[in-house]
Amino acid sequence: MRIDKDLVAASATPLVLGILAEGESYGYAILKQVNELSGGRMEWTDGMLYPLLHRLERLGHITASWSTSEQGRRRKHYAITQDGLAALAERRSQWAVVSEALEKAWSRQPMPRAAF
């Protein structure tokens, strides 16, 4: 299944903030976790993730710091800030409203069958 670009874009910020709310992480691990959380149905690329991380850092929602792994590889780790936690709480409230409205609209009719 291909997920529409608009849905991916709309869910990107709350997904990343939600992942970082569990603890700091680095780019590849975030990509992997998005894939796992979606059951393999969302495969983000570096080209999508890193601009988002940079934007969240500019907004003050996350911080970044460099560290070296046990294998000697330098990685940029990201951590959520208090402002980021507040933004996540706001996004969760917004998504709850959207999700509830969709459920109500969709519960009125049977699920359409995909045409093949």
N, C-alpha and C positions, 0 to 999 in steps of 0.2 A: 504494500500500500504506500502510495506517495502522499505525504502530508503537505497541504497547501502552504505556499511560502508565507502568506499572511498569518496563518496560525503559528507557524514556526517563529516568526518574528515577534508576534504578540506574547508568546510563552517564554521567550528566551530569557528576559530579565528575571521574572519570578523563578524560573528553573535554576538559573545560576545562583541567585541569592539564596534560594532554598538549599541548594547543595552546600554553599559556603556557610550557611547557618549551622550546619552539622560539624564544621571544622575547616581549617584551611586546606587548600588543595592547589594543584598546579594544572596547567592547560590540558595536557593529555589525560590526566585523571578525570577532569571535568567532562571532557568529551566521552570518555569511556562510561562514566556514570550516567550521562544523558542517554546513551545507547542502552544501558542496562535498565534504567527506569522506564524506558519506553518499550521494553521487550524487543529491542533491535529495530523498531519502526522509525526511530529518529536518529539519523546519522549526520551529526554536525561536522563541519569541516573547520580547519584552523582559520580559514578566511572568514568564517562567520563568528567564531568564538572570540578571537583576539581583539577585533574592533569593539566588541561588546564589553570585554574586560577593561579595555582602555577607557571606554566611555564611563563605565561604572566607577572606575578609579578617579576620573576627572570630576565626577559628581560627588565624590566623597563617600560612596556606598561601600567601597572595598579599598583595601590597601594592598600593596605588593612589596615583596622583599625577595632578594636572591638568597639561595642556599645551595649547598653542594650535597648531592646524594652520596650514598655509600660507594657507588661505582665511580665517583669523581665527576659526575655530570652536574653542571650548574642548571638550576631550575628556578623559575620565578614562581613563588608561592603567593596565593591570594587569600585574603582573610576579610570577612565581613566586618563593617564598622557599626557603631550604634545607629548612625544615619541609615546604613544599609538595612539594619534590622527593622527600623521604622518604615522604610520603603517597602520591605518585604511584607510587613503587616498590612500596609495599605493595599499592596497588590493582591494579597490573599483576600481581603475584603471585596475588592473589585471583581476578582475571579469568582467568588462565591455568588455575587449578584448575577453575573453573566451565566454561570453554570445553572443556577436556579431558573433563570428565564428560559434557557435552552431546554432544560428538562420539562418545564411546563408546556412549552410550545410543542415539543416532540412527543409528549405523552398523549396528546390529543389525536394522534394519527399513527397508523402502523408504520413500521420501518420500511422505507422503499427498498426494493430489491435492485441490486446493481445490474445494469444491462451489460451483457458480454457479447 
